[in-house]
Amino acid sequence: MQPKILIIDDEPRIRILLEKILTLDGFIVITAEDYRSGIQKSESENVVVIITDVKLPDGS
C-alpha cells in the first residue's frame, strides 16, 4: 500500500505543484484548501504525513 500525504495550503499553485511532485514519486496525495477541510480529511483518511501552510486564513 502506498503512503498517503495530505497537503493543506490556501494557494492553489502550491497545492498543485506539491501534488504533482509527490504523485510522481509514488505517493497518494490528498489536498485541502483550508484548515477545516484539512482537519476533516486528516480524520477520515489514513494519512502518514501532513504538509501544511503555517499561516492559513482560518487557523493553523
Rosetta blueprint (number, residue, H / E / L):
1 M L
2 Q L
3 P L
4 K E
5 I E
6 L E
7 I E
8 I E
9 D L
10 D L
11 E L
12 P H
13 R H
14 I H
15 R H
16 I H
17 L H
18 L H
19 E H
20 K H
21 I H
22 L H
23 T H
24 L H
25 D L
26 G L
27 F L
28 I E
29 V E
30 I E
31 T E
32 A E
33 E L
34 D L
35 Y H
36 R H
37 S H
38 G H
39 I H
40 Q H
41 K H
42 S H
43 E H
44 S H
45 E L
46 N L
47 V L
48 V L
49 V E
50 I E
51 I E
52 T E
53 D L
54 V L
55 K L
56 L L
57 P L
58 D L
59 G L
60 S L
